[in-house]
Amino acid sequence: MTALSYLAPDGLLAILDLTQIMVRDFDGRIVYWAKGCERLYGWSS
């Protein structure tokens, strides 16, 4: 069992918000924009 498996889903989302993660769909639209991206690029979601 890994350390991440012990985290609640809310804890995992908090970790993801520290990172610069952006997810696009097959049409190129951004479907997820993490808080880390907001800090890096200055654009809100």
N, C-alpha and C positions, 0 to 999 in steps of 0.2 A: 504494500500500500504506500502511495506517495504522500508527500506533505500536502499537495493540492487536494487530495481526496478528503482531507480533514476539514477543508474550508467550506463554510456554508456558501450557497450561491451568491448571497450579498457580498461576502468577503471576496469572492472571485471577481465580481463586477468592480469592486473598489480597486483591486489590483489592476484590472484592465484599464481603468480610467487614469492610471498613472502612466500608462504606455501610449505610444503614438500608433494607434491602430485605426485603420480605415478599412471598411468592407464595401465592396461594390457588387452590384448585381450584374447579370450578363449583358444588360443594356448600358452599363457604365455608370449608372446612378449610384451615388453613395447611400448606403442603407444603414451604416453605423459609423459614427464619428466620435472617438473617445475624447475625454477631457484633455488628454495629453496632446492631441492634435490641435485642440483649441489653443493651448498654451504655446505650442510650437509655431503654428501658422497664424494665430490671431483671429481665426474665423470661428464663430459659434455654430452649433449644429442646427 
